Amino acid sequence: MPAHAPYFIVYDKSGKILDIVQNPYRVGPAAGPKTAEFISGLGVKMFVAESFGAGRMSVILNSSGIKTVIFHGTADEAAKKLIKK
């Protein structure tokens, strides 16, 4: 589940890595909502994960205007396929 990921990779519109940020909420109660709020604060437009589970993370991301996408593969593969160049 993405809420428990140790870090997130942030790409720009061309697929270049802008930043790798640690997830400060990966351990502890309410990881999903707290992580979603953290991601929202990064200003991203799309969040890609292999799954989102049954929690509220994707609902919070979507309500913040962030598109959620399920993708099976590496982060670089996702960037190449999903980011329009």
C-alpha positions in Angstrom: 0.0 0.0 0.0 1.4 3.4 -0.9 0.6 4.9 2.5 3.4 2.6 4.0 6.0 3.3 1.3 9.3 4.6 2.7 9.6 7.3 0.0 8.0 8.7 -3.1 9.6 9.7 -6.4 8.4 13.0 -7.8 8.7 13.5 -11.6 8.2 16.6 -13.7 6.1 16.7 -16.9 8.9 15.5 -19.0 9.6 12.4 -16.9 12.7 13.8 -15.1 13.1 13.0 -11.4 12.6 16.2 -9.4 12.8 14.8 -5.9 12.8 11.7 -3.8 10.9 12.5 -0.6 10.6 10.3 2.6 7.2 9.4 3.8 7.0 10.7 7.4 3.7 8.9 8.0 4.5 5.4 6.8 4.3 3.9 10.3 1.5 4.6 12.8 -2.2 5.1 12.9 -4.1 6.7 10.0 -1.1 6.3 7.6 -3.4 6.6 4.6 -5.1 9.9 5.3 -1.9 11.5 6.7 0.1 10.3 3.7 -2.5 11.5 1.3 -2.5 15.0 2.9 1.3 15.0 2.7 1.3 14.1 -1.0 -1.3 16.7 -1.7 1.0 19.3 -0.1 3.7 18.4 -2.6 1.6 19.9 -5.5 1.6 16.8 -7.6 -1.1 16.3 -10.3 -1.0 12.4 -10.5 -0.1 9.7 -8.0 0.8 6.2 -9.3 0.8 3.0 -7.2 0.4 -0.7 -7.7 -2.7 -0.7 -5.5 -4.5 1.6 -3.1 -6.3 -0.9 -0.9 -9.6 -0.2 0.7 -8.6 2.8 2.7 -9.3 6.5 2.2 -6.0 7.5 0.6 -7.3 7.5 -3.0 -10.5 9.3 -2.0 -8.5 12.0 -0.3 -6.1 12.4 -3.2 -8.9 12.5 -5.7 -10.8 15.1 -3.7 -7.6 17.2 -3.7 -7.6 17.1 -7.5 -4.9 14.5 -7.8 -5.5 11.7 -10.4 -4.8 8.3 -9.0 -3.5 5.6 -11.3 -2.9 1.9 -10.7 0.3 0.7 -12.6 2.3 -2.5 -12.2 5.9 -2.0 -12.8 8.8 0.3 -11.8 8.4 4.0 -11.2 10.5 4.7 -14.3 8.3 2.5 -16.4 5.2 4.3 -15.1 6.8 7.7 -15.9 7.7 6.7 -19.4 4.2 5.3 -20.1 2.0 7.8 -18.2 3.7 11.2 -18.6 3.1 12.8 -21.9 6.3 14.1 -23.4 
